[in-house]
Amino acid sequence: MSGIKKLAGQTMWYGVSSIAARFINYLLTPYLTFKFTESQYGEMSIVYSFIPFMNVVFTYGMETAFFRFANHADKKKVYNTSSISLIISTVILTVILISLQHPLSILLQVTAHPEYLSLSAAMIALDALCIIPFAKLRQDNRPVKFAVVKVGGIVINIISIYFFLSICPRIVANNPQHWISTYFDPDWAVGYVLFANVIQNTITLFLLSKEMLGFEWKLDPVLWKEMLKYGLPLILAGFAGMINETFDRIMLGWWAPVSSVDAAKAEVGIYSACYKLSILISLAVQAFRMGAEPFFFKQAQHENAPRIYARVMKFFVITLCFMFLLVVMYLDIWKQFIRNPKMWVGLKVVPILLLANMFLGIYYNLSVWYKLGNKTIAGAYITVIGAIITLLINWLFIPYFSYMACAWATFACYGSMMVISYIWGQKEYRIPYATKKLVAYLVIVVLLYFIHATSIRFYSIEWFSLVLATILLGIFTWFIVLVEKKEFQKLPVIGKFIH
């Protein structure tokens, strides 16, 4: 249990920063949906769907390779080699990306603003340079500085966006002769969001300067080749993962069953805004990944490692179940974060996306078997299968069902990846997961959702919906405490109340 306590503590700190990073989207969703039209919001979403693909290329699995080799080789050599590799590759890739901004702007349907791609290149480059310094903080068990730096950058991002989208227009309107009027362009709204991210990443890199400059220019060629061999398959996995996670917005922009490019961008905007309501599950998954990756590698040498991994999975799934219910049954409250009521038409995708992200979180938990066994190519194969499912379903059904096809494609993709990883992983590295019990928990929360959704169709009064949601959530809480009583009794703080 001490191992799980340690993971929980690290996850809390990494979660503070990761949750803050994701939650900024939550905080900005009402603001940006108020400031932007559906089409503008869609255009922004398309550009931000492209950026993660480039993040994968710029980092080429070096972060995971760093964790893997830092536990088995000279840490200083690993840090030196990974830092030098990323610095050199980042410079080369940034030049290439900027030189391709015009053809990429055509592909992404932002031909009026090809400079968005240059800003994206700067943002991606700065982010790539922060990868290894952040990884070193995690490896050295320094989650507090990790969180402080992350949150500091986020605060700068919020201030910058507000300055560009609210303060500057106000200054120009009140004083057209102000020097800001010379540079401010009200039609460049998406560009200012990108520029705010560039400012954030610049300051983040500055805050990490001690770690960033703490390496020596001594690249170990043999170690570098081994790290590349380990990390390069993750490019395929990461690229396929981005197809699963973000490429549906780009495809929706291409094939939405509407009559114009602006209307297609509006569909993307609606889908993207509603996708943000699945953020609670995504936050839990992100926080878990940040704490779990170094934790899993360090626990691998222990005899009871499989049992620890199984218990982690149990608590993780229970947490996701509660988050699912908190969102879907109180959706009338959560939807207020989208300040453009025209976008509420897409709320029907939220339960589907929440389940999909639960599957993704479970998949990340299951992925311990191929990461510990140096079989990262297996993760690539699984993710590629998911990508094929995503591309196929979206290609076949977006022209008929618009963003509903995207939601179901995400569900099918992550569900398939979860099942394949479980079956394959149990053959390679058996972990005693409480499979039947966890599946039962997932089925129960879905049934509770259907009970709530069906009931409010017949009696659609707000207070009734909230009361029923609270009762059903209470029933599930009582059920979990009853079934997992012995497990909860072992936990600090909570345990004494269970007694």
C-alpha positions as a printed NumPy array, in Angstrom:
array([[  0.   ,   0.   ,   0.   ],
       [  2.98 ,   2.321,   0.58 ],
       [  3.739,   2.193,  -3.139],
       [  0.195,   3.236,  -3.957],
       [  0.405,   6.036,  -1.369],
       [  3.546,   7.313,  -3.05 ],
       [  1.927,   7.145,  -6.482],
       [ -1.128,   8.966,  -5.13 ],
       [  1.067,  11.708,  -3.672],
       [  3.033,  12.192,  -6.874],
       [ -0.114,  11.991,  -8.97 ],
       [ -1.638,  14.714,  -6.784],
       [  1.26 ,  17.072,  -7.474],
       [  1.6  ,  16.193, -11.127],
       [ -2.157,  16.299, -11.259],
       [ -2.221,  19.864,  -9.925],
       [ -0.196,  21.02 , -12.898],
       [ -1.752,  18.684, -15.433],
       [ -5.258,  19.458, -14.24 ],
       [ -4.429,  23.162, -14.323],
       [ -3.072,  22.767, -17.854],
       [ -6.207,  21.025, -19.022],
       [ -8.508,  23.073, -16.84 ],
       [ -7.298,  26.214, -18.574],
       [ -9.25 ,  24.918, -21.558],
       [-12.241,  24.622, -19.277],
       [-11.749,  28.166, -18.007],
       [-11.152,  29.453, -21.521],
       [-14.047,  27.517, -23.068],
       [-16.762,  29.893, -21.774],
       [-14.538,  32.863, -22.571],
       [-13.566,  31.767, -26.088],
       [-17.023,  30.478, -27.009],
       [-18.296,  33.919, -25.998],
       [-15.583,  35.783, -27.95 ],
       [-15.497,  33.555, -31.035],
       [-18.149,  32.553, -33.532],
       [-18.678,  28.841, -34.122],
       [-16.545,  29.128, -37.27 ],
       [-13.663,  30.897, -35.498],
       [-13.74 ,  28.393, -32.677],
       [-13.677,  25.621, -35.246],
       [-10.698,  27.192, -37.041],
       [ -8.81 ,  27.391, -33.769],
       [ -9.686,  23.76 , -33.003],
       [ -8.384,  22.599, -36.383],
       [ -5.014,  24.321, -35.847],
       [ -4.741,  22.909, -32.334],
       [ -5.586,  19.465, -33.716],
       [ -2.532,  19.683, -35.979],
       [ -0.097,  20.728, -33.238],
       [ -0.108,  17.402, -31.293],
       [  0.995,  15.566, -34.447],
       [  4.05 ,  17.754, -34.64 ],
       [  4.678,  17.364, -30.912],
       [  5.024,  13.626, -31.511],
       [  7.484,  14.162, -34.355],
       [  9.545,  16.746, -32.436],
       [  9.913,  14.53 , -29.333],
       [ 10.112,  11.099, -31.09 ],
       [  9.596,   9.059, -27.919],
       [ 12.643,  10.568, -26.184],
       [ 10.74 ,  11.329, -22.973],
       [  9.732,   7.696, -22.389],
       [ 13.21 ,   6.55 , -23.453],
       [ 14.673,   8.92 , -20.859],
       [ 12.651,   7.271, -18.072],
       [ 13.519,   3.793, -19.318],
       [ 17.286,   4.311, -19.522],
       [ 17.629,   6.603, -16.491],
       [ 16.797,   3.571, -14.346],
       [ 19.341,   1.284, -16.014],
       [ 22.197,   3.507, -17.228],
       [ 24.249,   6.465, -16.059],
       [ 21.656,   9.187, -15.402],
       [ 24.016,  11.976, -16.381],
       [ 24.833,  10.363, -19.728],
       [ 21.14 ,   9.765, -20.395],
       [ 20.328,  13.405, -19.619],
       [ 23.181,  14.732, -21.746],
       [ 22.387,  12.511, -24.702],
       [ 18.628,  13.088, -24.714],
       [ 19.024,  16.87 , -24.284],
       [ 21.537,  17.239, -27.131],
       [ 19.449,  15.045, -29.414],
       [ 16.291,  17.089, -28.844],
       [ 17.991,  20.466, -29.214],
       [ 19.537,  19.59 , -32.587],
       [ 16.426,  17.899, -33.968],
       [ 14.179,  20.758, -32.795],
       [ 16.174,  23.333, -34.738],
       [ 16.07 ,  21.234, -37.923],
       [ 12.376,  20.369, -37.672],
       [ 11.354,  23.967, -36.889],
       [ 13.023,  25.234, -40.071],
       [ 11.278,  22.518, -42.105],
       [  7.872,  23.23 , -40.571],
       [  8.077,  26.982, -41.176],
       [  9.138,  26.414, -44.8  ],
       [  5.998,  24.273, -45.318],
       [  3.514,  26.723, -43.816],
       [  1.746,  27.547, -47.098],
       [  0.928,  23.961, -48.226],
       [ -0.029,  23.104, -44.645],
       [ -2.387,  26.097, -44.475],
       [ -4.175,  24.712, -47.547],
       [ -4.428,  21.253, -45.969],
       [ -5.857,  22.699, -42.753],
       [ -8.18 ,  25.154, -44.538],
       [ -6.594,  28.255, -42.965],
       [ -5.281,  29.755, -46.206],
       [ -6.129,  33.294, -45.064],
       [ -3.618,  32.946, -42.218],
       [ -0.595,  30.777, -43.134],
       [  1.32 ,  32.581, -40.388],
       [ -0.661,  30.491, -37.897],
       [  1.637,  27.624, -38.872],
       [  4.775,  29.647, -38.09 ],
       [  3.391,  30.483, -34.659],
       [  2.543,  26.809, -34.2  ],
       [  6.115,  25.866, -35.142],
       [  7.51 ,  28.238, -32.499],
       [  5.116,  26.874, -29.897],
       [  5.976,  23.257, -30.71 ],
       [  9.733,  23.932, -30.706],
       [  9.681,  25.602, -27.298],
       [  7.511,  22.814, -25.914],
       [  9.925,  20.162, -27.239],
       [ 12.861,  21.877, -25.518],
       [ 10.977,  21.674, -22.201],
       [ 10.337,  17.925, -22.448],
       [ 13.586,  16.589, -20.951],
       [ 13.871,  19.251, -18.202],
       [ 10.333,  18.366, -17.114],
       [ 11.158,  14.655, -17.347],
       [ 14.203,  15.197, -15.13 ],
       [ 12.037,  16.85 , -12.494],
       [  9.751,  13.825, -12.549],
       [ 12.656,  11.383, -12.451],
       [ 14.224,  13.242,  -9.514],
       [ 10.88 ,  13.174,  -7.653],
       [ 10.489,  16.953,  -7.675],
       [  6.76 ,  17.266,  -8.368],
       [  6.466,  20.599,  -6.515],
       [  8.741,  22.499,  -8.898],
       [  7.127,  20.642, -11.789],
       [  3.726,  21.896, -10.677],
       [  4.903,  25.454,  -9.945],
       [  6.496,  25.826, -13.392],
       [  3.485,  24.357, -15.171],
       [  1.002,  26.526, -13.304],
       [  3.182,  29.621, -13.739],
       [  3.142,  29.174, -17.504],
       [ -0.595,  28.65 , -17.463],
       [ -1.196,  31.893, -15.559],
       [  0.864,  33.739, -18.174],
       [ -1.209,  32.123, -20.919],
       [ -4.496,  33.229, -19.365],
       [ -3.252,  36.792, -18.826],
       [ -1.917,  36.988, -22.402],
       [ -5.127,  35.746, -24.005],
       [ -7.249,  38.127, -21.941],
       [ -4.937,  41.014, -22.834],
       [ -5.117,  40.327, -26.576],
       [ -8.83 ,  39.51 , -26.809],
       [-10.326,  41.893, -24.24 ],
       [ -7.975,  44.666, -23.168],
       [ -6.513,  45.495, -26.598],
       [ -9.923,  45.837, -28.328],
       [-11.09 ,  48.071, -25.476],
       [ -8.012,  50.294, -25.757],
       [ -8.38 ,  50.599, -29.535],
       [-12.107,  51.383, -29.265],
       [-11.544,  54.097, -26.637],
       [ -8.41 ,  55.574, -28.185],
       [ -7.881,  54.865, -31.915],
       [ -4.617,  56.859, -31.805],
       [ -3.064,  54.581, -29.186],
       [  0.161,  52.855, -30.303],
       [ -1.53 ,  49.464, -29.86 ],
       [ -3.861,  50.379, -32.75 ],
       [ -0.871,  50.208, -35.099],
       [ -0.289,  46.536, -34.352],
       [ -3.66 ,  45.2  , -33.227],
       [ -5.809,  43.351, -35.798],
       [ -9.298,  42.369, -34.543],
       [ -9.606,  39.736, -37.288],
       [ -6.504,  37.899, -36.045],
       [ -8.258,  36.372, -33.017],
       [ -6.988,  32.803, -33.419],
       [ -3.482,  34.16 , -34.003],
       [ -3.514,  35.887, -30.622],
       [ -4.425,  32.623, -28.876],
       [ -1.461,  30.946, -30.597],
       [  0.833,  33.863, -29.745],
       [ -0.239,  33.624, -26.091],
       [  0.879,  29.992, -26.131],
       [  4.256,  31.021, -27.565],
       [  4.66 ,  33.496, -24.682],
       [  3.694,  30.78 , -22.184],
       [  6.211,  28.267, -23.565],
       [  8.969,  30.891, -23.671],
       [  8.508,  31.738, -19.993],
       [  8.225,  28.041, -19.089],
       [ 11.561,  27.366, -20.766],
       [ 13.072,  30.287, -18.852],
       [ 11.778,  28.872, -15.544],
       [ 13.397,  25.551, -16.469],
       [ 16.706,  27.204, -17.401],
       [ 18.57 ,  25.521, -14.536],
       [ 17.542,  22.07 , -15.767],
       [ 17.798,  23.101, -19.407],
       [ 21.405,  24.27 , -19.03 ],
       [ 22.391,  21.526, -16.61 ],
       [ 23.647,  19.118, -19.265],
       [ 27.058,  18.782, -20.884],
       [ 27.694,  18.659, -24.622],
       [ 28.77 ,  15.028, -24.447],
       [ 26.575,  12.802, -26.578],
       [ 27.069,   9.06 , -26.108],
       [ 26.56 ,   7.584, -29.626],
       [ 25.946,   4.031, -28.407],
       [ 23.432,   5.136, -25.768],
       [ 21.781,   7.493, -28.277],
       [ 21.22 ,   4.648, -30.742],
       [ 19.735,   2.484, -27.99 ],
       [ 17.426,   5.298, -26.894],
       [ 16.324,   5.897, -30.485],
       [ 15.689,   2.191, -30.966],
       [ 13.488,   2.232, -27.881],
       [ 11.765,   5.543, -28.584],
       [ 11.242,   5.596, -32.351],
       [  8.42 ,   3.02 , -32.321],
       [  6.628,   5.453, -30.039],
       [  6.497,   7.922, -32.947],
       [  4.246,   5.504, -34.773],
       [  2.243,   4.921, -31.605],
       [  2.126,   8.636, -30.833],
       [  1.181,   9.59 , -34.372],
       [ -1.558,   6.997, -34.437],
       [ -2.589,   8.201, -30.99 ],
       [ -3.002,  11.735, -32.274],
       [ -5.128,  10.392, -35.13 ],
       [ -7.316,   8.849, -32.463],
       [ -7.338,  11.955, -30.274],
       [ -7.479,  14.984, -32.572],
       [ -7.552,  14.082, -36.268],
       [-11.341,  13.748, -36.24 ],
       [-11.599,  17.577, -36.09 ],
       [ -9.565,  17.893, -39.27 ],
       [-11.611,  15.166, -40.983],
       [-14.832,  16.796, -39.808],
       [-13.663,  20.035, -41.412],
       [-13.121,  18.162, -44.683],
       [-16.258,  16.008, -44.843],
       [-18.995,  17.526, -42.648],
       [-22.36 ,  17.292, -44.479],
       [-22.729,  21.063, -44.861],
       [-22.607,  23.467, -47.782],
       [-19.567,  25.673, -47.043],
       [-16.137,  25.749, -45.425],
       [-17.351,  28.148, -42.722],
       [-20.278,  25.848, -41.932],
       [-17.865,  22.918, -41.661],
       [-15.692,  24.923, -39.272],
       [-18.828,  25.661, -37.24 ],
       [-19.466,  21.904, -36.938],
       [-15.896,  21.489, -35.746],
       [-16.417,  24.31 , -33.254],
       [-19.571,  22.724, -31.814],
       [-17.929,  19.302, -31.51 ],
       [-14.738,  20.718, -29.978],
       [-16.614,  22.793, -27.406],
       [-18.708,  19.818, -26.309],
       [-15.628,  17.596, -26.264],
       [-14.26 ,  19.878, -23.552],
       [-17.03 ,  18.659, -21.238],
       [-15.326,  15.267, -21.114],
       [-12.325,  17.021, -19.576],
       [-12.774,  15.583, -16.071],
       [-11.973,  12.083, -17.323],
       [ -9.104,  13.446, -19.4  ],
       [ -7.742,  15.26 , -16.336],
       [ -7.674,  12.072, -14.291],
       [ -5.994,  10.185, -17.13 ],
       [ -3.385,  12.898, -17.671],
       [ -2.57 ,  13.227, -13.981],
       [ -2.3  ,   9.454, -13.67 ],
       [  0.048,   9.185, -16.653],
       [  2.384,  11.846, -15.267],
       [  2.729,  10.066, -11.942],
       [  2.451,   6.476, -13.138],
       [  5.137,   6.247, -15.811],
       [  8.151,   6.724, -13.5  ],
       [  6.301,   4.859, -10.725],
       [  5.742,   1.735, -12.844],
       [  9.391,   1.55 , -13.876],
       [ 10.593,   1.913, -10.284],
       [  8.171,  -0.729,  -8.97 ],
       [  9.148,  -3.246, -11.651],
       [ 11.909,  -4.801,  -9.527],
       [  9.593,  -5.6  ,  -6.607],
       [  8.231,  -9.11 ,  -6.228],
       [  4.694,  -7.886,  -5.598],
       [  4.721,  -5.434,  -8.537],
       [  1.838,  -7.177, -10.396],
       [ -0.381,  -6.955,  -7.314],
       [  0.448,  -3.262,  -6.91 ],
       [ -0.44 ,  -2.617, -10.57 ],
       [ -3.744,  -4.452, -10.116],
       [ -4.69 ,  -2.387,  -7.08 ],
       [ -3.756,   0.821,  -8.873],
       [ -6.084,  -0.202, -11.689],
       [ -8.94 ,  -0.824,  -9.266],
       [ -8.722,   2.598,  -7.607],
       [ -8.239,   4.238, -10.993],
       [-11.381,   2.688, -12.491],
       [-13.454,   3.553,  -9.428],
       [-12.292,   7.178,  -9.7  ],
       [-13.221,   7.29 , -13.391],
       [-16.672,   5.867, -12.651],
       [-17.406,   8.641, -10.169],
       [-16.204,  11.269, -12.624],
       [-18.387,   9.846, -15.368],
       [-21.491,  10.095, -13.182],
       [-20.6  ,  13.585, -11.974],
       [-20.52 ,  14.864, -15.538],
       [-23.336,  13.038, -17.323],
       [-25.915,  13.372, -14.561],
       [-25.188,  17.05 , -13.929],
       [-24.771,  17.962, -17.589],
       [-27.268,  20.836, -17.336],
       [-24.798,  22.524, -14.993],
       [-21.643,  21.681, -16.921],
       [-23.051,  22.93 , -20.215],
       [-23.053,  26.472, -18.833],
       [-19.3  ,  26.512, -19.452],
       [-20.156,  26.797, -23.132],
       [-21.361,  30.383, -23.325],
       [-22.704,  30.102, -26.854],
       [-26.069,  28.281, -26.551],
       [-25.946,  27.478, -30.272],
       [-23.231,  24.96 , -29.429],
       [-25.401,  23.034, -26.954],
       [-26.853,  21.1  , -29.856],
       [-23.75 ,  18.901, -29.662],
       [-24.154,  17.866, -26.005],
       [-25.333,  14.407, -27.037],
       [-21.732,  13.44 , -27.773],
       [-20.606,  13.994, -24.17 ],
       [-21.592,  10.601, -22.606],
       [-20.037,   8.76 , -25.565],
       [-16.78 ,  10.71 , -25.269],
       [-16.651,  10.257, -21.507],
       [-16.833,   6.478, -21.89 ],
       [-14.253,   6.623, -24.672],
       [-11.832,   8.525, -22.438],
       [-12.436,   6.031, -19.634],
       [-11.364,   3.285, -22.035],
       [ -8.289,   5.32 , -22.944],
       [ -7.341,   5.75 , -19.282],
       [ -7.669,   2.016, -18.67 ],
       [ -5.55 ,   1.373, -21.767],
       [ -2.775,   3.612, -20.433],
       [ -2.912,   1.687, -17.173],
       [ -2.698,  -1.61 , -19.048],
       [  0.255,  -0.408, -21.145],
       [  2.67 ,  -1.21 , -18.301],
       [  3.3  ,  -4.673, -19.773],
       [  4.91 ,  -3.541, -23.012],
       [  6.781,  -0.593, -21.504],
       [  8.422,  -2.743, -18.836],
       [  9.145,  -5.525, -21.322],
       [ 10.869,  -3.225, -23.852],
       [  8.137,  -4.083, -26.358],
       [  7.073,  -0.577, -27.258],
       [  6.434,  -1.774, -30.801],
       [  3.418,  -3.623, -29.369],
       [  2.002,  -0.301, -28.203],
       [  2.559,   1.038, -31.696],
       [  0.67 ,  -1.881, -33.242],
       [ -2.277,  -1.449, -30.863],
       [ -2.475,   2.288, -31.436],
       [ -2.247,   1.839, -35.217],
       [ -5.204,  -0.551, -35.042],
       [ -7.091,   2.152, -33.146],
       [ -6.097,   4.722, -35.749],
       [ -7.374,   2.51 , -38.569],
       [-10.7  ,   2.147, -36.762],
       [-10.866,   5.939, -36.261],
       [-10.076,   6.738, -39.879],
       [-12.443,   4.101, -41.263],
       [-15.473,   5.052, -39.154],
       [-14.965,   8.777, -39.713],
       [-14.422,   8.323, -43.455],
       [-17.574,   6.223, -43.805],
       [-19.938,   8.105, -41.511],
       [-18.927,  11.789, -41.143],
       [-20.599,  12.643, -44.489],
       [-23.884,  11.327, -43.04 ],
       [-23.757,  11.876, -39.27 ],
       [-21.273,  14.754, -38.839],
       [-19.694,  14.945, -35.365],
       [-21.748,  12.022, -34.006],
       [-19.587,   9.806, -36.221],
       [-16.492,  11.345, -34.612],
       [-17.765,  10.553, -31.119],
       [-18.597,   6.913, -31.912],
       [-15.298,   6.491, -33.764],
       [-13.473,   7.635, -30.618],
       [-15.516,   5.201, -28.523],
       [-14.815,   2.26 , -30.85 ],
       [-11.138,   3.145, -31.163],
       [-10.307,   3.385, -27.467],
       [-12.537,   0.456, -26.571],
       [-10.729,  -1.764, -29.073],
       [ -7.307,  -0.621, -27.874],
       [ -8.273,  -1.392, -24.273],
       [ -9.479,  -4.909, -25.069],
       [ -6.518,  -5.784, -27.318],
       [ -3.99 ,  -4.52 , -24.767],
       [ -5.645,  -6.483, -21.969],
       [ -5.716,  -9.787, -23.864],
       [ -2.196,  -9.406, -25.267],
       [ -0.747,  -8.095, -22.013],
       [ -2.089, -10.927, -19.882],
       [ -0.238, -13.385, -22.12 ],
       [  3.041, -11.467, -21.904],
       [  2.995, -10.175, -18.317],
       [  0.174, -11.469, -16.18 ],
       [ -1.307,  -9.004, -13.713],
       [ -4.149, -10.141, -11.412],
       [ -6.657,  -7.469, -12.349],
       [-10.132,  -7.771, -10.785],
       [-11.517,  -7.851, -14.317],
       [-15.074,  -9.044, -13.676],
       [-15.556,  -6.609, -10.819],
       [-14.228,  -3.64 , -12.818],
       [-16.365,  -4.485, -15.847],
       [-19.355,  -4.671, -13.505],
       [-18.579,  -1.19 , -12.18 ],
       [-18.491,   0.201, -15.724],
       [-21.784,  -1.471, -16.626],
       [-23.441,  -0.191, -13.437],
       [-22.512,   3.459, -14.044],
       [-23.806,   3.237, -17.624],
       [-27.083,   1.785, -16.361],
       [-27.383,   4.554, -13.766],
       [-26.856,   7.101, -16.536],
       [-29.621,   5.526, -18.634],
       [-31.972,   5.499, -15.638],
       [-31.33 ,   9.194, -15.097],
       [-31.549,  10.135, -18.803],
       [-34.771,   8.157, -19.303],
       [-36.41 ,   9.568, -16.169],
       [-35.772,  13.229, -17.037],
       [-37.27 ,  12.716, -20.498],
       [-40.612,  12.023, -18.843],
       [-40.208,  14.596, -16.084],
       [-37.911,  17.301, -17.421],
       [-37.809,  19.671, -14.443],
       [-34.376,  20.9  , -13.376],
       [-34.761,  20.261,  -9.651],
       [-35.971,  16.705, -10.309],
       [-32.929,  16.015, -12.5  ],
       [-30.549,  17.262,  -9.816],
       [-32.265,  15.389,  -6.974],
       [-32.384,  12.133,  -8.942],
       [-28.717,  12.52 ,  -9.964],
       [-27.714,  13.018,  -6.327],
       [-29.715,   9.977,  -5.189],
       [-28.205,   7.738,  -7.885],
       [-24.704,   9.004,  -7.126],
       [-25.285,   8.305,  -3.437],
       [-26.455,   4.77 ,  -4.211],
       [-23.324,   4.111,  -6.263],
       [-21.095,   5.537,  -3.512],
       [-22.76 ,   3.298,  -0.901],
       [-22.387,   0.283,  -3.195],
       [-18.658,   0.905,  -3.828],
       [-17.912,   1.437,  -0.126],
       [-19.783,  -1.766,   0.706],
       [-17.964,  -3.866,  -1.904],
       [-14.506,  -2.338,  -1.402],
       [-14.739,  -1.839,   2.357],
       [-11.505,  -3.682,   3.155],
       [ -9.572,  -1.738,   0.534],
       [-10.843,   1.638,   1.732],
       [-10.066,   0.769,   5.366],
       [ -6.369,   0.597,   4.429],
       [ -6.336,   4.13 ,   3.031],
       [ -5.132,   7.087,   5.124],
       [ -7.781,   9.557,   6.361],
       [-10.632,   7.803,   4.503],
       [ -9.965,   4.496,   6.262],
       [-10.87 ,   5.666,   9.768],
       [-14.301,   6.818,   8.554],
       [-14.968,   3.469,   6.874],
       [-14.35 ,   1.706,  10.174]])
